[in-house]
Amino acid sequence: MIRRVVGISMQPVLSPGKLVIGSKRRQPIIGNLVIVSYGNDQIIKRLAKVQGDKVYIIGDNEDHSIDSRSYGWLSKDSIVATVIWPRVK
């Protein structure tokens, strides 16, 4: 799965326009970047917490990110893929 970064919520790690590759087969772990289905959009965020079947995701650019701090915990099923390229920490 290939997606393009939109917005500045993941800067400086991912800049707007950057392409990422996600794997549906890889099990996400805390700290991974994930592609999440939210509403009608797919967004790229960092997996911060897992609690049962719920996940909490945040943007690296916290001042410019709408994430779980705004819309709360999401279903683990909302994770569409784990970003495997570029490799980031």
C-alpha positions in Angstrom: 0.0 0.0 0.0 1.4 3.4 -1.0 0.2 6.6 0.5 1.3 10.3 0.2 1.7 12.4 3.4 -0.7 15.3 3.5 -0.2 18.1 6.0 2.5 18.8 8.5 1.4 16.7 11.5 4.2 14.2 11.1 7.1 16.7 10.6 10.0 16.6 10.9 9.9 12.8 10.3 7.6 12.9 7.3 7.2 16.0 5.2 4.1 16.8 3.1 4.2 15.0 -0.3 6.5 12.2 0.9 5.5 8.8 -0.2 5.2 6.0 2.4 4.8 2.2 1.9 2.6 0.3 4.4 2.3 -3.4 5.0 -1.0 -4.9 6.0 0.7 -8.1 7.2 3.0 -6.5 9.8 1.7 -6.3 13.3 2.0 -2.7 14.6 3.9 -2.1 17.8 4.1 1.0 20.0 6.3 3.6 18.3 5.5 2.4 14.8 4.0 4.7 12.2 0.6 3.4 11.1 -1.9 4.2 8.4 -5.3 4.5 10.1 -8.8 4.7 8.6 -10.7 7.6 10.3 -14.0 8.6 8.9 -13.6 8.8 5.1 -9.8 9.4 5.3 -6.7 7.4 5.9 -4.2 9.2 8.1 -0.6 8.5 9.1 0.2 8.8 12.8 2.4 7.2 15.4 1.0 4.4 17.5 1.4 5.7 21.1 -0.6 3.3 23.2 -2.5 0.0 22.9 -5.2 -0.9 25.5 -7.0 -4.1 24.7 -8.7 -3.6 21.3 -8.2 0.2 21.4 -5.3 2.3 20.1 -4.1 5.8 20.8 -2.3 7.6 18.0 -0.4 10.9 17.9 1.3 13.1 15.3 5.0 13.8 15.8 4.4 17.6 15.2 2.1 17.8 18.3 1.2 21.5 17.9 -0.1 20.8 14.3 -1.7 17.4 14.6 -5.3 16.3 15.1 -5.1 12.9 16.6 -6.3 10.8 19.6 -5.8 13.8 21.9 -8.8 15.3 19.9 -10.9 12.3 19.0 -9.9 9.7 21.6 -9.1 6.0 21.4 -9.8 4.2 18.2 -10.6 0.6 17.4 -7.5 -1.5 16.7 -9.3 -2.5 13.5 -8.9 1.1 12.3 -5.2 0.4 11.6 -5.0 -0.3 7.9 -1.2 -0.9 7.7 2.1 -0.3 9.4 4.6 2.0 7.6 7.6 0.0 6.5 9.3 2.6 4.3 10.8 5.0 4.9 12.2 3.4 8.1 11.8 6.0 10.8 12.1 6.0 14.6 
